[in-house]
Amino acid sequence: MGADNWAVRRHAPTLLGNVQHRSPLVTALGVAFLLAIGSGSAAASAFLPPAGKVFQGEAGEPISSYVEATGKHPAVIQDFLAWGQYVPGITAGAASAHARLMIMISTESGSREMITPEGIAQGQGDAWLISLQNSIASSGLVTYIRLMAEMDGYWNSYSAYNEDGSSRGPAHSSAEYKQAWRRVTLIMRGGTLAHVDAELHSLGMPPLRASHDLPVARVAMLWVPQVAPGDPDVAGNQPSDYWPGRQWVDWVGTDFYSFAPNFPGLSAFYNSYPGMPFVFGEYAVGETPDDPGFIDQLFSWVASHPRVRMLIYNQGVNPVGPFRLSRFPRTADALRRVLSGPQFLSYAPELQP
């Protein structure tokens, strides 16, 4: 995705972040889910849909506009979270909508970089991350963490390279990105402080800035670069340069738009990570005329690639923004048609109304 599209989200309010009170469903989920601490950290889980099924969902408010356009309730709702944003109750909106939550975590607030990848790896963001993890854990809601996505795109401050191909320096290196990813994953999954600190020590990072064990949270980590080549297309800025390792990733995926339909690159990227569930963290029609052909081509590709288990349409938060389905009636009709298939779930099994 291009810089203009990231600018839309940088300056827009998030969907759920200012909700301060839990809904009854959130409370019920929190009671139902034991926040017990085991001898180590929480076991990794992708929280997949049932066999042969695919979660479909959306980013952007109101949810009703997506439902009206597609005829489908979103099984997953995505929120774009600015670093340092107020987090208590972050899951409440998704829970009240009977949807799982996906969170894209940026290191920016507005246009300001709040923390570097090196800062995260060194524990400078632990307090905020622990607060976010506690909110997710206490809700009991399954939450997908799309951490620092499109990291191989210069428009993100956590990318290792500037647009001209020059390095952003050691604090933004891909090595620090991978360390930051591993630290965040350990925090988000939760577990005993002793176990987390032992893992951090083995990775050459300082101990967690905490004095208590972390609750076990129902989270899955989503690694979502843009498909090769990176932008800028220089050595060291390809997706694989940012790969933190299989044990730290639950889903692999990408963002895919009609104005950059790189299907050969998409197929090559998909094949590079065999055995991993695949997610489209964002997809949309935009910056082009109404394009139902893109939807048909994308979903034809999905049908032939069975590891695709989740797709999130990005309508954005601007009601007249470039990706709103209301701007593209033929695209909306095509999406309604393909999503009508029974394999595309409207609800996660535990959130059936």
N, C-alpha and C positions, 0 to 999 in steps of 0.2 A: 504494500500500500504506500501511496505517496505522502509527502509531508503535509499537503493541504488537508488530507483526510484525518491525519493525527491532530492537526490544529483544531478541527471541529470538536474533538473530544477534550483536548487540553483545556479549552476555555468554557466548556459546558458543565453544568452541575451534574453530579452522578445521579444514578437512578434511585439508589436506595440508601446512600450513605448517611443522610441526615435523619433517618428514622430512629427515634430514641426509645420507643416502647415496643416490647415484644407482643406479637399477636397471640391469641390463645393457642393457635396451632404450634407456634414456636415453643411455647411453654410445654405443651403436651409432648412435643418431640424431645425436648430437653429432659423431661421426666422419663420418657421411654428409653432414652439412650444412656447407658451407664457410662459415666465419665471415670471409669476405673483406670488406675495406673498399673500397668504390668511391670515385669522385671526389667523391661527395656523400653524401646520406643514402639509406637503403633506400627503394625504390619502394613506394608504398602498395599493399596487396593486401588484399582482403576474405577470402581463403582460403575461397571458397564451396564447397559440395558440388557434385558433378557436376550437369550440366543436368537439370532436372526432378526433382531429389532435394532432400530436406530432412534436416538433421541434427536428431535428437532427443537429449535428454540429461537430466541430473538434477543437483540439488544436494542433498547430504545423504548421510550414511553409515548403514549400510553400503550399498554399491552393490547388493549382492545383494537387498536388500529391494525396490529399484526393478525389478530384473530379474524377481524373483518375481511382482511385482504386474502388470507390463506385458508380460512375455514378450519384452522387448527389451533388449539390451545398449546402454548409453548411448554414443553416438558422441562426446559432449562431457560433461565433468564440470566442475562449477563449484565454485570455492572463494571464500569471503569473506575478504578479506585486510585486516587492521587495519594502519593506518599505523605503520611502524616495526617490523613483525613480522619475525622471523628468516626470511630468504628462500632461502639456499642449498638446493638440492634441491626447490624448490617444485613443480617439474613432475614429480617422480619418481612420485608416486601415480597421476597420470593416465597417464603413460607405461607404467607397469607394468600398468595396466588396459586398455592399447591404446585410449586415448581421447585426444582433444584436450582442452586445458584452457581454461576460462574463469575469469578472475579479476575479482571485483568489488572494487575498491579504494575503501575508505573513508578519511576523514581522522581517524578516531577509533580509539582503543584502549580497549575497554570502553566506558564512558560519557564518557571524556575526549577532548576535541578536541586532537589532536596538532599540527595545522598548519592555517592558514587558506588559502583560495584565493590570497590575496595573497602569503602566505609561499611557496607553491609557485611562483607566477609570478616571485617575486624570487630563486628558487634555493635557498631554505632547506631544501628536501627533496631536493636533487640527489643527495646521497650515497646515500640509501636507494633512490631510484629507479634510479640507475645500478647498484647492487648487484642489484636485482630484474631489471633489463634484462639484465645479464651472465648471471644464472642461466638466464633464458629462452633467451638466444642460445646459450649453451653446450650446452643440451639438444637444440636443433634441433627441439623440439616446437612445432607450431602452437599459439599461445596468443591467445585473445581477451581484450582488456582492456576490461572494463565499468567505466569510470572514473566515480567519484562519481555513481552512478545515482540516479534520483528526486530530482534536484537542485531540482525545483520543489515539493518537500514539506518543510514546516517541521521535520519530525522528523529531518532530516539537518542536521548542523552546517554543512555547506557551502552550504546554501540561503541565499538573500539575505534571507529574511524569517522573522520569528517567527510563531507561530500566530495572534496577534492582528492581523497585517498590518503591524506595525512593521518598519522596516529593521534589519538586523543590522550596518549600518555599512559603510564603504568596503572593509574587509578581506574582507568576505563578499559584495560586490556581484556581480551577474551579469557585469559587465565583467571583474572579476578571475577569476571562474570560467572565462570563456572564455580568458583569458590563461594560466591554470593548465593548462587542457586542452591548449592548443597547445604549451606547454613539455613536458608529459608525453609528448605524441605524438612530438615531436622526439627525446626521449630513448629512448622505447620502440622506435622504428623504427631508431635507430642511424645510424651514418655517421661521416664525418670530423668532428673537432672544429671545423675551419675552417668547414665547411658549417653545422653546428649553430649555431655562434656567429654566423655571418652571418645566418641566419634569425632568431635571437633578437634581434639588433640591429635588423633590419628591423621587428620587432614591438614594439620599445621595451622589451625586457627585457634584464637583465644577462647576460653570457656564462655558459656552463656552468661549474659549479664542478668542473672536471676538468682533467687534464693530458694525457689520451690520447684517441685516437679511440675510438668505441664500436663494438662488433661489430654486424653486421647481424642482427636478430632477426626471426623469423617471427611477427609480431604483426599483429592487426587491432584497430582502435579502435571500440568499440561505444558509441554515444550513446543513453542509455536514460532519458528522463524518464518521469514518469507523464503520461498523456494529459490534455489540457485538460479542465476548468480546473485551474490550479495550486492548491495548498492551502498558504497561503490564496489565495483567488481575488481577487487584486488586480493592478492594472496593474504590469507589471514582473516578475511571477512566473508567466508563461506559458511553456510549453516553448520557444517561439521566442526568448525573451529570453536563453536560455542556449546558443543554437546557435553553435558556434565557427567554422563555415564548412566548406564541402564538402571542401576539401583536407585537413582535419584529422579527418575522420570516414569510416570504412569501412562501418559498418552503422548504421542507425537502428532503434530498437525501443522497446518499453515493457514494463512488468510488468503482469500482468492476472490478477485473482483473482475467484472466484465470488461473493464478497460485494460486489464493485463492478464488475458487468459492463456497463461503459459502451461498448456496441458502436457507437452513433452517434459518440461521441468518438473511438473507436479508428479508425473508417473515415475520419473527417476528418483525424486525425493522419497516418494512412498516406498519404492523398492529398496531404498538404502537402509530402512529401519524395519526389517522383517519381524513379524511376531508382535509388533506394537499396535494397540488400538489407535485409530487415526481420527482426528477431529479437524473440522473446519471451524476455527475459532471465530472467524468472520467470513461471510460471503455476502455479496450484494451486486446489484446492477446500479451503475452510476457513471456519470461523466460521458454517457453515450445515450443515443436514443433508446426508447423502449426496446428491450432485447430479450424476448422469450427464448430465443435460440440459445442464449448462454445458459439459461436454466435447464433446458433440455440436454445440452451437451454436458453440463456439470453432473446432472443426476444420472445420465447414461454412464458417465465415468464412475460415479459412486456405485452403481449397480454392478459394475465389473470389478470393483475393488472392495471385497467383503470386510476388510478391516476398518472401513469407515463406519463409525458407530455414533457420531454426533456431528450436527451442523447447526451453526448459529447465524441467522440472517441479521445483518447489522443495519437497522433503520436509522440509527443515530438518535440524538435527543432533540434535534431541531425539527419541528413539524413541517418545515419546508426545505429540509436538508437534501443533499444530493442523492441519498439512498432510500428515501421514503417510497414505499410501495405505492402510495397514493399517486405518485408521479408517473408510475409505469403500470397502467392497467393490464396490458397484455402480459407483462412479466408476472404480475400478481395472479393472473388467470393460469399461467403455466405453472407457477409455484403451487397454487391451489390443486391443480390436477396431479402433480407428482407427489405432493404430500398427502393426498387422499389415500395412498396405499397403506395397508394395515401394518407394514413394517415400520412406519414412522409414528412413533408413540406421542400421544398428547400429554401423558402423565408418567412419571416414574412409578414403579409398582407400589411403593410405600405412600404415595401421595394421591392415590385415586380419590376423587371427591365422593 
